[in-house]
């Protein structure tokens, strides 16, 4: 059966009419053309036998020769746009480029799912996160109305993410910018719009121009676990951490001192290997607003460092 026959979908249609003035008949027609996408549910379900959490395995997926080479080509081809975004938003060019690289390999993996069908499937057939995806389905309908497009015309990931930055519809509406100033926002065809939108997302979440992101360190002492359990939001300066029964020593970067700003102690764990530690400053935390994982933010940092080394 199609979704239009379901009571929960009819209730959603009524809400969209009351809240935003949508035509219930037009929405009903959209849902009549939409059936559950089994592949979406399979893709989003956690594995039955989850892999052991491993930083080295995670990092190797994103910081590897092919992605670095593609990133270098992307930075050369769009040097003007990246420089303009850095000047306007204060986000280093290699950080913006690295996020696009991690998300879609610079446009190579944009997703192949109909976004309306994917979000409908998750909103009504994935109870674990139904509230989130119903909100994103609502945002997609609003986006389509604003852009005078059919909601059925969007293509993206199985989770409803769109374009090179892989923005969910809510982020697309809130943070995407017309950076090439052609009168429309296109996060798939316009590399400039994608670049500007990634940088704008970071700034809107608190990115600090010219501020540190993270520092690789070695740590020792009895207070390590307590600091890790405080989470990834910056709370203590390195000096305050050392007062909490922990000793910190910077790795690399010559004699440059550890920046004395509030940070979090980040543990990057790999089974049967020594744990890597970083002091994650405000900008590290901002990257985790893009994907709420310290592994993700560290991989973005390391890919960015590889791209910066090729300048």
C-alpha positions as CSV (number, residue, x, y, z in Angstrom):
1,X,0.0,0.0,0.0
2,X,1.1,3.6,-0.5
3,X,1.5,6.0,2.4
4,X,-1.6,8.1,1.7
5,X,-3.8,5.2,3.0
6,X,-2.3,5.4,6.5
7,X,-3.8,7.2,9.4
8,X,-0.5,8.5,10.7
9,X,0.2,10.0,7.3
10,X,-3.2,11.6,7.2
11,X,-2.6,13.1,10.6
12,X,0.7,14.5,9.3
13,X,-1.1,16.0,6.3
14,X,-3.6,17.7,8.6
15,X,-0.7,19.1,10.7
16,X,1.0,20.5,7.6
17,X,-2.3,22.2,6.5
18,X,-2.9,23.7,9.9
19,X,0.7,24.8,10.5
20,X,1.8,25.9,7.1
21,X,-1.3,26.1,4.9
22,X,-0.4,23.2,2.6
23,X,-3.1,21.8,0.3
24,X,-4.1,18.4,1.8
25,X,-5.1,17.0,-1.6
26,X,-1.7,17.9,-3.1
27,X,0.1,16.3,-0.2
28,X,-2.1,13.3,-0.5
29,X,-1.2,12.9,-4.1
30,X,2.5,13.0,-3.2
31,X,2.1,10.2,-0.6
32,X,0.0,8.2,-3.0
33,X,3.0,8.1,-5.3
34,X,5.3,7.0,-2.4
35,X,5.9,3.5,-1.0
36,X,8.3,2.4,1.7
37,X,11.9,2.1,0.5
38,X,13.3,-1.1,2.1
39,X,16.9,-0.2,1.2
40,X,16.6,2.9,3.4
41,X,15.6,0.9,6.5
42,X,18.4,-1.5,5.8
43,X,20.9,1.3,5.4
44,X,20.1,3.1,8.6
45,X,19.7,0.1,10.9
46,X,22.7,-0.5,13.2
47,X,24.6,-3.7,12.4
48,X,23.6,-6.8,14.3
49,X,27.2,-7.4,15.2
50,X,28.7,-3.9,15.5
51,X,32.3,-3.5,14.7
52,X,34.7,-2.6,17.5
53,X,35.2,1.1,17.7
54,X,38.6,1.9,16.2
55,X,40.0,5.3,15.5
56,X,42.7,3.9,13.2
57,X,40.2,2.0,11.1
58,X,37.9,5.1,10.9
59,X,40.7,7.4,10.0
60,X,41.9,5.1,7.2
61,X,38.6,5.4,5.4
62,X,38.9,9.2,5.0
63,X,42.6,10.1,5.2
64,X,43.9,8.0,2.3
65,X,45.7,8.7,-1.0
66,X,42.7,8.8,-3.4
67,X,40.7,11.2,-1.2
68,X,43.7,13.4,-0.6
69,X,44.4,13.5,-4.4
70,X,40.8,14.4,-5.1
71,X,40.9,17.0,-2.4
72,X,44.0,18.6,-4.0
73,X,42.3,18.7,-7.4
74,X,39.2,20.3,-5.8
75,X,41.3,22.9,-4.0
76,X,43.2,23.8,-7.2
77,X,40.0,24.0,-9.2
78,X,38.1,26.1,-6.7
79,X,40.9,28.1,-5.1
80,X,39.1,31.4,-5.7
81,X,35.9,30.3,-4.1
82,X,37.7,28.7,-1.1
83,X,39.8,31.9,-0.5
84,X,36.7,34.0,-0.7
85,X,34.9,31.8,1.8
86,X,37.9,32.0,4.2
87,X,38.0,35.8,3.9
88,X,34.3,36.1,4.6
89,X,33.8,33.4,7.3
90,X,37.3,32.8,8.7
91,X,37.2,29.1,8.1
92,X,40.5,27.8,6.7
93,X,40.2,26.6,3.1
94,X,41.5,23.1,3.9
95,X,38.9,22.6,6.7
96,X,36.1,23.5,4.3
97,X,37.6,21.3,1.6
98,X,38.1,18.4,4.0
99,X,34.5,18.4,5.2
100,X,33.3,18.2,1.6
101,X,35.8,15.4,1.0
102,X,34.7,13.4,4.0
103,X,31.0,13.9,3.2
104,X,30.9,13.1,-0.5
105,X,34.5,12.6,-1.9
106,X,34.1,16.0,-3.6
107,X,30.8,15.1,-5.2
108,X,31.5,11.5,-6.1
109,X,29.0,10.1,-3.6
110,X,26.0,12.3,-3.4
111,X,23.4,9.6,-2.8
112,X,20.9,8.0,-5.1
113,X,17.7,8.0,-3.1
114,X,14.6,10.0,-3.7
115,X,14.7,12.3,-0.7
116,X,10.9,12.5,-0.2
117,X,10.5,8.7,-0.3
118,X,13.6,8.2,2.0
119,X,12.3,10.7,4.6
120,X,8.8,9.4,4.4
121,X,10.0,5.9,5.0
122,X,12.1,7.0,8.0
123,X,9.4,9.3,9.4
124,X,6.7,6.6,9.4
125,X,8.5,3.2,9.4
126,X,11.5,3.8,11.6
127,X,10.1,4.5,15.1
128,X,13.5,4.9,16.7
129,X,14.0,8.3,15.1
130,X,10.6,9.1,13.7
131,X,10.3,12.5,15.3
132,X,13.5,13.7,13.8
133,X,12.6,12.5,10.3
134,X,9.1,13.8,10.4
135,X,10.6,17.2,11.2
136,X,13.0,16.8,8.2
137,X,10.1,15.7,6.0
138,X,8.3,18.9,7.0
139,X,11.4,20.9,6.2
140,X,11.7,19.3,2.8
141,X,8.2,20.3,1.9
142,X,8.9,23.9,3.0
143,X,12.1,23.9,1.0
144,X,10.4,22.6,-2.1
145,X,7.7,25.3,-1.8
146,X,10.3,28.0,-1.3
147,X,12.2,26.8,-4.4
148,X,9.1,26.2,-6.4
149,X,10.1,22.6,-7.0
150,X,8.3,19.3,-6.7
151,X,9.2,17.6,-3.4
152,X,9.8,14.5,-5.5
153,X,12.6,16.1,-7.4
154,X,15.3,15.9,-4.7
155,X,17.9,13.2,-4.7
156,X,20.3,12.5,-1.8
157,X,21.4,10.0,0.8
158,X,19.3,7.3,2.4
159,X,18.9,9.7,5.4
160,X,17.7,12.6,3.4
161,X,21.0,14.6,3.2
162,X,21.5,16.8,0.1
163,X,24.4,18.0,-2.1
164,X,28.1,18.2,-1.6
165,X,27.8,19.3,2.0
166,X,25.2,16.6,2.7
167,X,22.8,19.0,4.5
168,X,19.6,17.7,5.8
169,X,16.6,19.9,4.6
170,X,16.6,21.8,7.9
171,X,20.2,22.7,7.5
172,X,19.7,23.4,3.8
173,X,17.1,26.0,4.7
174,X,19.0,27.6,7.6
175,X,22.6,27.5,6.6
176,X,22.9,27.2,2.8
177,X,24.0,30.4,1.0
178,X,24.0,31.6,-2.6
179,X,27.8,32.1,-2.6
180,X,28.1,32.4,-6.4
181,X,25.4,35.1,-6.3
182,X,23.5,33.7,-9.3
183,X,20.1,34.1,-7.6
184,X,19.6,30.5,-6.4
185,X,21.2,28.0,-4.1
186,X,22.4,24.8,-5.6
187,X,24.5,22.6,-3.4
188,X,25.0,19.9,-6.1
189,X,26.0,21.8,-9.2
190,X,27.5,24.9,-7.7
191,X,30.8,24.2,-5.9
192,X,30.8,27.8,-4.8
193,X,27.5,27.5,-3.0
194,X,28.6,24.3,-1.4
195,X,31.9,25.9,-0.2
196,X,30.2,29.0,1.2
197,X,27.5,26.9,2.9
198,X,29.9,24.7,4.7
199,X,31.8,27.7,6.0
200,X,28.6,29.4,7.0
201,X,27.4,26.4,8.9
202,X,30.6,26.3,10.9
203,X,30.4,30.1,11.7
204,X,26.7,29.8,12.7
205,X,27.7,27.1,15.2
206,X,30.4,29.2,16.7
207,X,33.6,28.9,14.6
208,X,36.3,31.3,15.9
209,X,38.5,32.9,13.3
210,X,42.3,32.2,13.7
211,X,41.6,30.1,16.9
212,X,43.1,26.7,17.5
213,X,41.2,23.5,16.6
214,X,43.0,20.8,18.5
215,X,46.5,19.8,19.7
216,X,47.9,16.3,19.7
217,X,49.2,15.5,23.2
218,X,50.4,12.7,25.5
219,X,48.7,12.5,28.9
220,X,49.3,10.7,32.1
221,X,47.9,10.7,35.6
222,X,44.9,9.5,37.5
223,X,42.5,12.1,36.3
224,X,42.3,11.1,32.6
225,X,39.1,9.2,32.7
226,X,37.3,11.8,34.7
227,X,38.2,14.5,32.1
228,X,37.1,12.3,29.2
229,X,33.8,11.7,30.9
230,X,33.2,15.5,31.0
231,X,32.5,15.2,27.3
232,X,33.7,16.9,24.1
233,X,32.6,20.5,24.9
234,X,35.5,22.7,26.0
235,X,35.5,23.2,29.8
236,X,39.0,23.6,31.2
237,X,42.2,25.2,30.1
238,X,45.3,22.8,29.9
239,X,46.5,24.4,33.1
240,X,43.2,23.6,34.9
241,X,43.4,20.0,33.5
242,X,46.9,19.6,35.0
243,X,45.5,20.7,38.3
244,X,43.0,17.8,38.0
245,X,45.8,15.2,38.4
246,X,46.8,15.0,34.8
247,X,50.1,15.7,33.0
248,X,50.0,17.0,29.4
249,X,52.8,17.1,26.8
250,X,52.4,18.4,23.3
251,X,53.3,16.2,20.3
252,X,55.1,17.9,17.4
253,X,55.0,21.5,16.2
254,X,58.4,22.4,17.6
255,X,58.6,24.6,20.7
256,X,55.1,26.1,20.1
257,X,53.3,26.0,23.5
258,X,50.0,24.3,24.0
259,X,47.2,27.0,23.5
260,X,45.9,28.0,26.9
261,X,42.2,28.1,26.0
262,X,39.3,26.0,27.3
263,X,39.5,22.6,25.8
264,X,38.2,19.0,26.2
265,X,40.3,15.9,26.5
266,X,39.5,13.8,23.4
267,X,40.4,10.1,23.4
268,X,40.8,8.4,20.0
269,X,40.7,4.7,20.9
270,X,41.9,1.8,18.8
271,X,41.8,-1.8,20.2
272,X,45.2,-3.3,20.8
273,X,46.9,0.0,20.2
274,X,47.8,3.0,22.3
275,X,45.0,5.6,22.6
276,X,45.7,8.9,20.9
277,X,44.7,12.0,22.8
278,X,43.9,15.6,21.6
279,X,43.0,18.7,23.3
280,X,39.8,19.7,21.4
281,X,39.2,23.5,21.5
282,X,36.1,25.4,20.6
283,X,36.6,24.9,16.8
284,X,37.0,21.2,17.3
285,X,33.7,21.1,19.1
286,X,32.1,23.2,16.2
287,X,33.2,20.5,13.7
288,X,31.3,17.9,15.8
289,X,28.1,19.9,15.2
290,X,28.4,18.8,11.6
291,X,28.6,15.2,12.7
292,X,28.5,14.5,16.4
293,X,31.6,12.3,16.7
294,X,35.1,13.1,17.9
295,X,36.3,10.6,15.3
296,X,34.7,12.6,12.6
297,X,36.2,15.9,13.7
298,X,39.6,14.4,14.1
299,X,39.4,12.8,10.6
300,X,38.4,16.2,9.1
301,X,41.4,17.7,10.9
302,X,43.8,15.1,9.6
303,X,42.5,15.3,6.0
304,X,42.8,19.1,6.2
305,X,46.4,18.7,7.4
306,X,47.2,16.5,4.4
307,X,45.6,19.0,2.0
308,X,47.4,21.9,3.7
309,X,50.8,20.0,3.3
310,X,50.2,19.9,-0.5
311,X,49.8,23.6,-0.9
